Amino acid sequence: MAINLTDNPFRRADQRPQVHVAHGHGAYENTRAVLAKLDLSGVRGKRVLLKPNVGRIAPPGSGITTHPQVVAAAMDAFIEAGAQIAVGESPIAGVKTLEAFAALGLDVIAHQRKCPLIDLDVRPAVRVPVPEGKAIRELKVCADVLEYDLVVSIPVMKMHMHTGVTLAIKNMKGCLWRRSKVDLHMLPPLDGDDEIPINVAIADLASVLRPHLAIIDGTVAMEGLGPSAGEPREMNVVVAGADAFAADTVACALMGVKVRDVAHLRIGGARGYGVVNLKSIAVSPPGWRKWAQPLARPPSSIDVRYPNITVLDRNACSACQSTLLLFLRGYGRQLFDYFPGKSNLTVAIGRGHADVPTGTLCLGNCTARHRDRGIYVRGCPPVTSEILRTISGKPLSDVLDGLSRTHESSADTPTEKMPDKCPAHKHKN
């Protein structure tokens, strides 16, 4: 069982993909403008699930989560078109869904429109086979997602330290049940394939969980160390299209990113899941490129330093560097609680280590050959909750997989060196 894409009322098979961009009129108005370009008549009587990016607790306009007025505009457009709508999300580990909705004010917005808000993690998962998968063969999908006639992905436009960008296709990872999202970070290297496994896994996911429509919120985007520790950037644009790959491609162009540098889009496009060639996409209005604002990329390298912690970095990719940086920002002070009697700790990342000292915390698949020297945390890259679960020996439900500024510890913050404008984000280990 997967999302049924054969009956998509937003697109015609005989047309090249249509993507619409609106700029300059505010989150609500821009969203209504792009949706006005679409034929919504086919949604009458349909059950439509709106899937914004509300995976973290963050205020409106932070660039971390979808702007609530974009969601409000989508609600209104679909209600007016006669659809039965709901808004659903499965957030990162440690975040309660309804609290995240409330932080954005979506509880009030939904109540005013009598629109249900769904915690997608409440019901048991449905196991969905991935016949075309290269990195994954099965997914645990939130049951509600598969019971709606149409799914609309409504991400916020962000750079991403692991996947380059996070847009409409990557946002569908939030349809995976509870901590099964973390499984995509824990995959082993792929035989005969140099691609980072998580990027292949997201392309695999798109083979069964592509949305019927993408509405990409670029009201306030995030540049730099996204998805949660970058800088907000006002862009005041909204993008919409029935081919989510095409919509992501246009959004990338607005962000100053080449699709060839976003592996999950490049791979999915090559498999035929959507169009990623701008020349093959009909974009309106004709002058849309003038609204592009190149965003700072995730750092290509980070020099992580923290009191009483020795970081052994040997050819680590920026994904592992970023993960370690955010982990130390949030949990560095309590790290020694799990190592009683130790006043210093050595952490190893990267694949270039001939040897590491006994007792080293080895992070990421590239350190696997040294697992017997200390504590090993698998993942490409590993995530915060898995690091703490491994060193503590128990699951920690209140640990956030990636921190926003509202959750960072202000004391003993690690220092890092990163350029203002970084080269294209590529993970090659």
C-alpha positions in Angstrom: 0.0 0.0 0.0 1.4 3.4 -1.0 0.1 6.9 -1.9 -2.0 6.5 -5.0 -0.5 8.9 -7.6 -2.4 7.6 -10.7 -5.3 9.9 -10.0 -3.9 13.4 -9.4 -6.5 16.1 -10.0 -3.8 18.8 -10.0 -2.0 17.7 -13.1 -2.6 16.5 -16.7 -0.5 13.7 -18.2 -0.2 15.5 -21.5 1.3 18.7 -20.0 4.8 19.4 -18.9 5.0 20.2 -15.2 3.5 23.6 -14.2 5.1 25.4 -11.3 3.8 28.8 -10.0 5.6 31.4 -7.9 4.2 34.4 -6.1 6.2 37.1 -4.4 5.9 40.2 -2.3 2.4 40.1 -0.9 2.8 38.2 2.4 2.5 34.5 3.4 -1.3 34.2 3.1 -1.7 36.3 -0.1 1.2 34.6 -1.9 -0.2 31.2 -1.1 -3.7 32.1 -2.3 -2.1 33.5 -5.5 -0.3 30.3 -6.4 -3.3 28.1 -5.6 -5.5 30.4 -7.7 -3.4 29.2 -10.7 -4.4 25.6 -10.1 -7.6 23.9 -10.9 -8.9 22.8 -7.5 -12.3 21.6 -8.8 -11.1 17.9 -8.6 -10.8 18.0 -4.8 -14.5 18.4 -4.1 -15.6 15.7 -1.7 -12.0 14.4 -1.4 -10.2 13.9 1.9 -7.1 16.0 1.7 -4.2 15.8 4.2 -2.1 18.9 4.5 1.5 18.0 5.7 3.4 21.1 6.8 6.9 21.1 8.3 6.1 21.4 12.0 8.7 18.9 13.2 10.2 21.2 15.8 8.9 23.6 18.4 9.6 27.1 16.9 7.8 30.4 16.6 6.4 31.7 13.3 8.9 33.4 11.0 11.9 31.5 12.4 12.6 29.7 9.2 12.5 26.4 11.1 8.8 25.5 10.5 6.2 26.3 7.9 4.6 29.8 8.3 1.2 29.4 9.8 -0.4 31.8 7.3 0.7 29.6 4.4 -1.1 26.7 6.1 -4.1 28.9 6.8 -4.3 29.9 3.1 -4.1 26.3 2.0 -6.9 25.4 4.4 -9.1 28.1 3.1 -8.5 27.3 -0.5 -9.3 23.6 -0.1 -12.3 24.3 2.1 -13.7 26.7 -0.5 -13.1 24.0 -3.1 -15.2 21.5 -1.2 -12.5 19.3 0.2 -12.5 17.6 3.7 -9.2 18.7 5.1 -6.9 17.8 8.1 -3.4 18.9 9.0 -1.0 16.1 10.2 2.6 15.8 11.3 5.0 13.3 12.8 7.8 15.4 14.4 11.4 14.7 15.3 12.2 12.6 18.3 11.5 14.5 21.6 8.8 16.8 20.2 5.1 16.5 21.0 3.1 17.1 17.9 0.3 19.1 19.4 2.7 21.3 21.3 4.5 22.1 18.0 1.2 23.0 16.4 0.4 25.3 19.3 3.8 27.0 19.1 2.9 28.1 15.6 -0.6 29.1 16.5 -2.0 26.4 14.2 -4.3 25.2 17.0 -6.2 28.5 16.9 -6.1 28.7 13.1 -7.4 25.1 12.7 -10.1 25.6 15.4 -11.4 28.7 13.6 -11.8 26.6 10.4 -13.0 23.4 12.2 -10.0 21.6 10.7 -8.7 18.6 12.6 -5.0 18.5 13.7 -3.6 15.0 13.7 -0.7 13.6 15.6 0.3 11.1 13.0 2.2 9.0 15.6 -0.8 8.0 17.7 -2.0 5.1 15.5 0.1 2.0 14.8 2.3 2.1 11.7 1.6 0.5 8.4 4.5 -1.4 6.8 4.8 -0.3 3.2 7.1 -2.2 0.8 9.5 -0.2 -1.3 10.0 -2.4 -4.4 12.3 0.0 -6.1 14.3 0.8 -3.0 18.1 0.7 -3.2 18.8 1.6 0.5 15.5 0.6 2.0 13.0 -2.2 1.3 10.2 -1.3 3.7 9.0 1.8 5.5 6.9 2.2 8.6 4.3 4.8 7.5 1.8 6.7 9.6 -1.5 5.1 9.0 -3.5 8.3 8.5 -1.3 9.3 5.6 -2.4 6.3 3.5 -6.1 6.9 4.2 -6.5 10.3 2.6 -7.3 10.7 -1.0 -4.7 13.5 -1.5 -1.6 14.5 0.3 -0.2 18.1 0.1 3.4 18.7 1.2 3.8 22.2 2.6 7.5 22.5 3.6 9.5 25.6 4.6 12.4 26.5 2.3 15.6 25.5 4.1 19.2 24.5 3.6 20.0 21.2 5.3 23.3 20.0 6.7 22.7 16.4 5.7 20.7 16.6 2.5 21.7 19.9 1.0 18.1 21.3 1.1 14.8 20.2 2.6 11.8 20.9 0.5 8.6 19.1 -0.6 10.1 15.6 -1.2 12.3 15.6 2.0 9.2 16.9 4.0 7.5 13.6 3.3 10.0 12.0 5.7 7.6 13.4 8.3 5.1 10.8 7.2 7.2 8.1 8.7 6.1 6.7 12.0 7.8 7.9 15.2 11.5 7.0 15.5 11.5 5.0 12.2 12.6 8.4 10.7 15.9 7.8 12.4 16.4 4.5 10.6 17.2 6.5 7.4 20.2 7.9 9.2 21.4 4.5 10.4 21.8 2.7 7.1 25.1 1.0 6.2 27.2 2.0 3.2 25.7 0.9 -0.1 27.7 -1.7 -2.1 29.0 -0.2 -5.2 27.5 3.1 -4.6 29.3 6.2 -3.3 26.1 8.1 -2.5 25.4 8.9 1.1 22.7 6.3 2.2 20.2 8.8 3.5 20.0 10.6 0.2 19.3 7.3 -1.6 16.8 6.4 1.1 14.9 9.7 0.5 14.8 9.0 -3.2 13.5 5.5 -2.3 10.8 7.0 0.0 9.7 9.1 -3.0 8.9 6.0 -4.9 6.0 5.3 -2.6 5.3 8.6 -0.7 5.3 11.4 -3.3 2.7 14.1 -2.5 0.0 15.1 -5.0 0.8 18.7 -4.6 3.7 20.8 -3.2 3.3 24.2 -1.7 6.7 25.5 -0.7 6.8 28.3 1.9 9.7 30.7 1.2 8.2 33.5 3.3 11.2 33.2 5.7 13.7 30.6 4.5 16.7 29.2 6.4 20.2 29.4 5.2 23.5 28.0 6.5 23.3 25.3 9.2 19.7 24.1 8.5 17.4 22.5 9.3 17.3 24.2 12.7 20.5 26.0 13.5 20.9 28.3 10.5 19.9 31.9 10.0 16.4 33.0 8.9 16.3 34.8 5.6 13.3 36.8 4.3 12.4 35.8 0.8 8.7 36.4 0.7 7.9 33.8 -2.0 5.6 30.8 -2.2 6.0 28.0 -4.8 3.4 25.5 -5.9 3.2 22.6 -8.3 1.7 19.2 -8.8 5.1 17.6 -9.6 6.9 17.9 -6.3 10.2 17.3 -7.9 9.6 20.1 -10.3 8.5 22.4 -7.5 11.6 21.5 -5.5 13.7 22.2 -8.6 12.2 25.7 -9.0 12.7 26.3 -5.2 16.3 25.3 -5.5 16.8 27.8 -8.3 15.3 30.5 -6.1 17.8 29.5 -3.3 20.8 29.5 -5.7 21.2 25.7 -5.5 21.8 23.4 -8.5 19.7 20.2 -8.4 22.9 18.2 -9.2 24.1 19.1 -5.8 21.0 17.7 -4.1 21.4 14.0 -4.3 17.9 12.9 -3.4 16.4 15.1 -6.2 19.0 14.1 -8.7 18.5 10.4 -8.0 14.7 10.6 -8.0 14.7 12.6 -11.2 17.0 10.0 -12.9 14.5 7.3 -11.8 11.6 9.1 -13.4 9.8 10.1 -10.2 9.6 13.7 -11.3 11.1 16.4 -13.5 14.3 18.1 -12.3 15.3 19.9 -15.5 14.3 23.5 -15.4 14.1 23.7 -19.2 11.3 21.0 -19.0 9.2 22.9 -16.4 6.7 25.6 -17.3 7.3 28.3 -14.6 5.0 31.3 -14.1 5.3 34.2 -14.1 8.0 34.6 -16.8 10.1 36.9 -14.6 10.2 34.6 -11.6 14.0 34.4 -11.5 14.4 38.0 -10.4 13.1 36.9 -7.0 16.0 34.5 -6.4 18.2 35.1 -3.4 21.2 32.7 -3.2 21.3 31.3 0.4 24.4 30.5 2.3 25.1 26.8 2.0 25.6 24.5 5.0 29.3 24.7 5.9 31.6 22.5 3.9 33.8 22.1 7.0 33.5 22.9 10.6 36.2 23.0 13.3 34.4 21.8 16.4 35.9 22.7 19.8 34.5 22.1 23.2 35.9 22.3 26.8 37.4 19.0 28.0 36.5 17.2 24.8 39.1 16.2 22.2 37.7 15.9 18.7 39.7 13.7 16.4 38.5 14.7 12.9 40.0 12.7 10.1 38.4 13.4 6.8 34.9 13.7 8.2 32.1 15.0 6.0 30.2 18.1 7.0 27.2 16.0 7.9 29.0 14.3 10.8 30.8 17.6 11.8 27.4 19.4 11.9 25.8 16.6 13.9 28.6 16.7 16.5 28.5 20.4 16.7 24.7 20.5 17.4 25.0 17.6 19.8 27.7 19.4 21.9 25.7 22.6 21.8 22.7 20.9 23.3 24.0 18.2 25.5 27.8 18.8 26.0 27.3 19.8 29.7 25.5 16.6 30.6 27.7 14.3 28.5 30.1 13.6 31.4 27.2 12.3 33.5 27.4 9.2 31.4 31.2 8.9 31.9 31.6 9.0 35.7 35.2 9.6 36.8 36.3 11.0 33.5 37.3 14.7 33.2 38.1 14.5 29.5 36.6 12.7 26.6 37.8 11.8 23.1 35.4 11.8 20.2 36.3 10.5 16.7 34.6 11.3 13.4 35.7 10.5 9.9 37.2 7.5 8.1 40.9 8.5 8.1 41.8 7.1 11.6 44.6 4.5 11.7 43.8 4.0 15.3 42.0 5.8 18.2 42.7 5.8 21.9 40.9 3.3 24.2 37.6 4.8 25.5 37.0 6.9 22.4 33.4 7.8 21.5 33.3 6.8 17.8 30.5 8.6 15.8 29.3 7.5 12.4 29.7 4.6 10.1 33.1 5.7 9.0 34.5 4.9 12.5 33.0 1.4 12.6 36.4 -0.4 12.3 37.3 1.1 15.7 34.1 0.1 17.5 36.1 -2.2 19.9 38.1 0.8 21.1 35.3 2.4 23.0 31.6 3.3 22.3 30.4 3.2 18.7 27.4 5.1 17.4 26.4 4.0 13.9 24.7 6.3 11.4 25.4 8.3 8.3 25.2 10.7 9.9 24.1 9.6 13.4 21.4 11.6 15.2 21.4 13.2 18.6 18.9 10.8 20.2 20.8 7.8 19.0 24.1 9.2 20.4 22.5 9.6 23.8 20.7 6.3 23.6 23.9 4.5 22.9 26.0 6.1 25.7 23.2 5.9 28.3 22.0 2.5 27.3 18.3 3.5 27.3 15.9 5.4 25.1 15.5 9.1 26.0 12.1 10.4 24.8 12.8 14.0 25.5 16.0 14.2 23.3 15.6 16.4 20.2 17.2 15.1 17.0 18.5 18.5 15.9 18.1 21.6 18.0 16.5 25.0 17.2 17.9 28.1 18.9 15.1 27.9 21.4 16.5 24.6 22.7 20.2 25.2 22.7 22.2 25.4 25.9 23.7 28.9 26.3 26.6 27.7 28.4 29.8 26.2 27.2 28.8 26.5 23.6 31.3 24.9 21.2 33.1 27.1 18.8 33.2 26.5 15.1 34.8 28.1 12.1 32.5 28.4 9.1 32.7 30.7 6.1 29.9 33.2 5.4 29.3 31.7 1.9 30.2 28.1 1.5 30.8 26.0 -1.6 28.2 23.5 -2.8 27.3 21.0 0.0 28.5 17.6 -1.0 29.0 14.6 1.4 31.8 12.5 0.1 33.4 10.3 2.8 
